[in-house]
Amino acid sequence: MGELTDKAKGNFKEAKGELKQKSNDPQTRAEGRAEEAEGKVDQAKGEVKGKMGNDI
């Protein structure tokens, strides 16, 4: 995937995770925290790819 794809995927996961964290269900809140973390990783991957020229 390219830089923009990873960043968009990361933004979506973060937003979805933030919404889940507002739930009253502890399991859903935990899933939300995990999704938000995954989103941050995807965004970081996109940043690296952007700096490396999408060659990785």
Biopython code that builds the backbone (N, CA, C, O; Angstrom):
import numpy as np
from Bio.PDB.StructureBuilder import StructureBuilder

atoms = [
    (1, "MET", "N", (0.833, -1.182, 0.000)),
    (1, "MET", "CA", (0.000, 0.000, 0.000)),
    (1, "MET", "C", (0.870, 1.235, 0.000)),
    (1, "MET", "O", (2.008, 1.209, 0.471)),
    (2, "GLY", "N", (0.339, 2.298, -0.522)),
    (2, "GLY", "CA", (1.072, 3.544, -0.582)),
    (2, "GLY", "C", (0.882, 4.406, 0.652)),
    (2, "GLY", "O", (0.122, 4.089, 1.567)),
    (3, "GLU", "N", (1.585, 5.473, 0.630)),
    (3, "GLU", "CA", (1.557, 6.404, 1.762)),
    (3, "GLU", "C", (0.142, 6.886, 2.082)),
    (3, "GLU", "O", (-0.299, 6.815, 3.229)),
    (4, "LEU", "N", (-0.557, 7.368, 1.077)),
    (4, "LEU", "CA", (-1.893, 7.919, 1.322)),
    (4, "LEU", "C", (-2.879, 6.847, 1.761)),
    (4, "LEU", "O", (-3.749, 7.099, 2.595)),
    (5, "THR", "N", (-2.743, 5.659, 1.204)),
    (5, "THR", "CA", (-3.641, 4.560, 1.586)),
    (5, "THR", "C", (-3.453, 4.206, 3.055)),
    (5, "THR", "O", (-4.429, 4.039, 3.787)),
    (6, "ASP", "N", (-2.199, 4.092, 3.487)),
    (6, "ASP", "CA", (-1.931, 3.770, 4.888)),
    (6, "ASP", "C", (-2.436, 4.857, 5.823)),
    (6, "ASP", "O", (-3.006, 4.567, 6.875)),
    (7, "LYS", "N", (-2.225, 6.107, 5.434)),
    (7, "LYS", "CA", (-2.681, 7.207, 6.283)),
    (7, "LYS", "C", (-4.203, 7.227, 6.387)),
    (7, "LYS", "O", (-4.751, 7.439, 7.468)),
    (8, "ALA", "N", (-4.885, 7.006, 5.262)),
    (8, "ALA", "CA", (-6.348, 6.999, 5.274)),
    (8, "ALA", "C", (-6.870, 5.831, 6.106)),
    (8, "ALA", "O", (-7.806, 5.986, 6.891)),
    (9, "LYS", "N", (-6.266, 4.677, 5.929)),
    (9, "LYS", "CA", (-6.665, 3.500, 6.699)),
    (9, "LYS", "C", (-6.452, 3.759, 8.194)),
    (9, "LYS", "O", (-7.280, 3.385, 9.024)),
    (10, "GLY", "N", (-5.337, 4.400, 8.517)),
    (10, "GLY", "CA", (-5.041, 4.721, 9.915)),
    (10, "GLY", "C", (-6.038, 5.700, 10.497)),
    (10, "GLY", "O", (-6.493, 5.529, 11.628)),
    (11, "ASN", "N", (-6.380, 6.723, 9.735)),
    (11, "ASN", "CA", (-7.366, 7.701, 10.209)),
    (11, "ASN", "C", (-8.709, 7.040, 10.469)),
    (11, "ASN", "O", (-9.369, 7.332, 11.467)),
    (12, "PHE", "N", (-9.115, 6.144, 9.566)),
    (12, "PHE", "CA", (-10.396, 5.458, 9.726)),
    (12, "PHE", "C", (-10.389, 4.589, 10.982)),
    (12, "PHE", "O", (-11.339, 4.615, 11.764)),
    (13, "LYS", "N", (-9.316, 3.818, 11.176)),
    (13, "LYS", "CA", (-9.236, 2.950, 12.355)),
    (13, "LYS", "C", (-9.237, 3.770, 13.643)),
    (13, "LYS", "O", (-9.877, 3.392, 14.624)),
    (14, "GLU", "N", (-8.522, 4.887, 13.636)),
    (14, "GLU", "CA", (-8.493, 5.732, 14.829)),
    (14, "GLU", "C", (-9.879, 6.274, 15.160)),
    (14, "GLU", "O", (-10.305, 6.242, 16.315)),
    (15, "ALA", "N", (-10.574, 6.767, 14.150)),
    (15, "ALA", "CA", (-11.913, 7.313, 14.375)),
    (15, "ALA", "C", (-12.865, 6.232, 14.866)),
    (15, "ALA", "O", (-13.646, 6.455, 15.791)),
    (16, "LYS", "N", (-12.798, 5.070, 14.249)),
    (16, "LYS", "CA", (-13.658, 3.961, 14.661)),
    (16, "LYS", "C", (-13.339, 3.537, 16.104)),
    (16, "LYS", "O", (-14.241, 3.244, 16.890)),
    (17, "GLY", "N", (-12.055, 3.510, 16.432)),
    (17, "GLY", "CA", (-11.643, 3.156, 17.784)),
    (17, "GLY", "C", (-12.123, 4.168, 18.814)),
    (17, "GLY", "O", (-12.549, 3.799, 19.909)),
    (18, "GLU", "N", (-12.053, 5.433, 18.459)),
    (18, "GLU", "CA", (-12.518, 6.475, 19.379)),
    (18, "GLU", "C", (-14.015, 6.339, 19.645)),
    (18, "GLU", "O", (-14.468, 6.527, 20.774)),
    (19, "LEU", "N", (-14.772, 6.017, 18.615)),
    (19, "LEU", "CA", (-16.217, 5.830, 18.795)),
    (19, "LEU", "C", (-16.506, 4.635, 19.693)),
    (19, "LEU", "O", (-17.363, 4.706, 20.573)),
    (20, "LYS", "N", (-15.796, 3.548, 19.473)),
    (20, "LYS", "CA", (-16.020, 2.352, 20.290)),
    (20, "LYS", "C", (-15.687, 2.606, 21.758)),
    (20, "LYS", "O", (-16.297, 2.007, 22.644)),
    (21, "GLN", "N", (-14.729, 3.484, 22.018)),
    (21, "GLN", "CA", (-14.341, 3.760, 23.396)),
    (21, "GLN", "C", (-15.425, 4.497, 24.172)),
    (21, "GLN", "O", (-15.364, 4.577, 25.399)),
    (22, "LYS", "N", (-16.399, 5.026, 23.478)),
    (22, "LYS", "CA", (-17.502, 5.730, 24.142)),
    (22, "LYS", "C", (-18.624, 4.784, 24.550)),
    (22, "LYS", "O", (-19.632, 5.221, 25.105)),
    (23, "SER", "N", (-18.459, 3.512, 24.282)),
    (23, "SER", "CA", (-19.473, 2.504, 24.593)),
    (23, "SER", "C", (-19.524, 2.237, 26.095)),
    (23, "SER", "O", (-18.582, 2.534, 26.830)),
    (24, "ASN", "N", (-20.637, 1.674, 26.523)),
    (24, "ASN", "CA", (-20.761, 1.280, 27.927)),
    (24, "ASN", "C", (-20.212, -0.117, 28.177)),
    (24, "ASN", "O", (-20.031, -0.521, 29.326)),
    (25, "ASP", "N", (-19.949, -0.853, 27.106)),
    (25, "ASP", "CA", (-19.460, -2.226, 27.205)),
    (25, "ASP", "C", (-17.932, -2.232, 27.327)),
    (25, "ASP", "O", (-17.248, -1.689, 26.460)),
    (26, "PRO", "N", (-17.389, -2.837, 28.385)),
    (26, "PRO", "CA", (-15.930, -2.856, 28.567)),
    (26, "PRO", "C", (-15.196, -3.548, 27.406)),
    (26, "PRO", "O", (-14.115, -3.113, 27.011)),
    (27, "GLN", "N", (-15.775, -4.611, 26.869)),
    (27, "GLN", "CA", (-15.141, -5.323, 25.750)),
    (27, "GLN", "C", (-15.038, -4.410, 24.521)),
    (27, "GLN", "O", (-14.006, -4.378, 23.851)),
    (28, "THR", "N", (-16.093, -3.685, 24.239)),
    (28, "THR", "CA", (-16.102, -2.775, 23.089)),
    (28, "THR", "C", (-15.105, -1.641, 23.294)),
    (28, "THR", "O", (-14.430, -1.228, 22.351)),
    (29, "ARG", "N", (-15.009, -1.134, 24.527)),
    (29, "ARG", "CA", (-14.027, -0.080, 24.817)),
    (29, "ARG", "C", (-12.605, -0.588, 24.599)),
    (29, "ARG", "O", (-11.762, 0.128, 24.059)),
    (30, "ALA", "N", (-12.338, -1.831, 25.022)),
    (30, "ALA", "CA", (-11.007, -2.415, 24.831)),
    (30, "ALA", "C", (-10.701, -2.573, 23.341)),
    (30, "ALA", "O", (-9.587, -2.295, 22.897)),
    (31, "GLU", "N", (-11.688, -3.018, 22.582)),
    (31, "GLU", "CA", (-11.511, -3.136, 21.128)),
    (31, "GLU", "C", (-11.208, -1.769, 20.519)),
    (31, "GLU", "O", (-10.385, -1.650, 19.612)),
    (32, "GLY", "N", (-11.877, -0.755, 21.024)),
    (32, "GLY", "CA", (-11.661, 0.602, 20.522)),
    (32, "GLY", "C", (-10.248, 1.090, 20.777)),
    (32, "GLY", "O", (-9.639, 1.720, 19.912)),
    (33, "ARG", "N", (-9.723, 0.804, 21.961)),
    (33, "ARG", "CA", (-8.346, 1.203, 22.269)),
    (33, "ARG", "C", (-7.368, 0.494, 21.336)),
    (33, "ARG", "O", (-6.412, 1.098, 20.850)),
    (34, "ALA", "N", (-7.618, -0.798, 21.091)),
    (34, "ALA", "CA", (-6.740, -1.559, 20.198)),
    (34, "ALA", "C", (-6.818, -1.021, 18.767)),
    (34, "ALA", "O", (-5.793, -0.877, 18.101)),
    (35, "GLU", "N", (-8.029, -0.726, 18.298)),
    (35, "GLU", "CA", (-8.187, -0.198, 16.940)),
    (35, "GLU", "C", (-7.525, 1.160, 16.781)),
    (35, "GLU", "O", (-6.917, 1.450, 15.750)),
    (36, "GLU", "N", (-7.648, 1.983, 17.800)),
    (36, "GLU", "CA", (-7.022, 3.297, 17.736)),
    (36, "GLU", "C", (-5.500, 3.147, 17.650)),
    (36, "GLU", "O", (-4.845, 3.867, 16.896)),
    (37, "ALA", "N", (-4.946, 2.219, 18.417)),
    (37, "ALA", "CA", (-3.500, 1.977, 18.376)),
    (37, "ALA", "C", (-3.076, 1.470, 16.999)),
    (37, "ALA", "O", (-2.049, 1.893, 16.469)),
    (38, "GLU", "N", (-3.867, 0.561, 16.418)),
    (38, "GLU", "CA", (-3.569, 0.057, 15.069)),
    (38, "GLU", "C", (-3.581, 1.205, 14.063)),
    (38, "GLU", "O", (-2.751, 1.255, 13.154)),
    (39, "GLY", "N", (-4.515, 2.114, 14.231)),
    (39, "GLY", "CA", (-4.605, 3.259, 13.337)),
    (39, "GLY", "C", (-3.372, 4.133, 13.406)),
    (39, "GLY", "O", (-2.898, 4.634, 12.387)),
    (40, "LYS", "N", (-2.857, 4.314, 14.602)),
    (40, "LYS", "CA", (-1.655, 5.126, 14.762)),
    (40, "LYS", "C", (-0.456, 4.450, 14.101)),
    (40, "LYS", "O", (0.404, 5.122, 13.532)),
    (41, "VAL", "N", (-0.404, 3.120, 14.177)),
    (41, "VAL", "CA", (0.676, 2.376, 13.526)),
    (41, "VAL", "C", (0.567, 2.526, 12.010)),
    (41, "VAL", "O", (1.570, 2.755, 11.334)),
    (42, "ASP", "N", (-0.647, 2.397, 11.475)),
    (42, "ASP", "CA", (-0.846, 2.547, 10.032)),
    (42, "ASP", "C", (-0.437, 3.944, 9.562)),
    (42, "ASP", "O", (0.176, 4.094, 8.505)),
    (43, "GLN", "N", (-0.774, 4.954, 10.344)),
    (43, "GLN", "CA", (-0.388, 6.317, 9.969)),
    (43, "GLN", "C", (1.125, 6.471, 9.985)),
    (43, "GLN", "O", (1.695, 7.127, 9.112)),
    (44, "ALA", "N", (1.772, 5.875, 10.966)),
    (44, "ALA", "CA", (3.232, 5.947, 11.034)),
    (44, "ALA", "C", (3.858, 5.243, 9.829)),
    (44, "ALA", "O", (4.841, 5.726, 9.268)),
    (45, "LYS", "N", (3.288, 4.104, 9.435)),
    (45, "LYS", "CA", (3.777, 3.407, 8.240)),
    (45, "LYS", "C", (3.670, 4.315, 7.025)),
    (45, "LYS", "O", (4.585, 4.376, 6.204)),
    (46, "GLY", "N", (2.555, 5.016, 6.915)),
    (46, "GLY", "CA", (2.368, 5.930, 5.799)),
    (46, "GLY", "C", (3.403, 7.045, 5.794)),
    (46, "GLY", "O", (3.909, 7.432, 4.740)),
    (47, "GLU", "N", (3.711, 7.552, 6.970)),
    (47, "GLU", "CA", (4.734, 8.601, 7.075)),
    (47, "GLU", "C", (6.085, 8.085, 6.599)),
    (47, "GLU", "O", (6.786, 8.765, 5.851)),
    (48, "VAL", "N", (6.450, 6.883, 7.033)),
    (48, "VAL", "CA", (7.722, 6.299, 6.639)),
    (48, "VAL", "C", (7.764, 6.082, 5.137)),
    (48, "VAL", "O", (8.753, 6.404, 4.479)),
    (49, "LYS", "N", (6.673, 5.527, 4.598)),
    (49, "LYS", "CA", (6.627, 5.298, 3.150)),
    (49, "LYS", "C", (6.765, 6.609, 2.383)),
    (49, "LYS", "O", (7.417, 6.657, 1.339)),
    (50, "GLY", "N", (6.158, 7.662, 2.896)),
    (50, "GLY", "CA", (6.263, 8.963, 2.243)),
    (50, "GLY", "C", (7.686, 9.476, 2.214)),
    (50, "GLY", "O", (8.125, 10.075, 1.232)),
    (51, "LYS", "N", (8.400, 9.236, 3.292)),
    (51, "LYS", "CA", (9.786, 9.697, 3.379)),
    (51, "LYS", "C", (10.734, 8.806, 2.589)),
    (51, "LYS", "O", (11.792, 9.249, 2.143)),
    (52, "MET", "N", (10.343, 7.542, 2.418)),
    (52, "MET", "CA", (11.198, 6.594, 1.697)),
    (52, "MET", "C", (10.813, 6.497, 0.219)),
    (52, "MET", "O", (11.473, 5.788, -0.540)),
    (53, "GLY", "N", (9.790, 7.176, -0.186)),
    (53, "GLY", "CA", (9.390, 7.166, -1.571)),
    (53, "GLY", "C", (8.545, 5.965, -1.953)),
    (53, "GLY", "O", (8.605, 5.527, -3.102)),
    (54, "ASN", "N", (7.762, 5.416, -1.038)),
    (54, "ASN", "CA", (6.886, 4.271, -1.282)),
    (54, "ASN", "C", (7.633, 3.037, -1.769)),
    (54, "ASN", "O", (7.012, 2.145, -2.348)),
    (55, "ASP", "N", (8.943, 2.952, -1.556)),
    (55, "ASP", "CA", (9.740, 1.821, -2.021)),
    (55, "ASP", "C", (9.724, 0.627, -1.072)),
    (55, "ASP", "O", (10.246, -0.436, -1.406)),
    (56, "ILE", "N", (9.139, 0.791, 0.091)),
    (56, "ILE", "CA", (9.109, -0.330, 1.037)),
    (56, "ILE", "C", (7.792, -1.032, 1.011)),
    (56, "ILE", "O", (7.595, -2.000, 1.745)),
]
sb = StructureBuilder()
sb.init_structure("model")
sb.init_model(0)
sb.init_chain("A")
sb.init_seg("    ")
for serial, (resi, resn, name, xyz) in enumerate(atoms, 1):
    if name == "N":
        sb.init_residue(resn, " ", resi, " ")
    sb.init_atom(name, np.array(xyz, "f"), 0.0, 1.0, " ", f" {name:<3s}", serial, name[0])
structure = sb.get_structure()
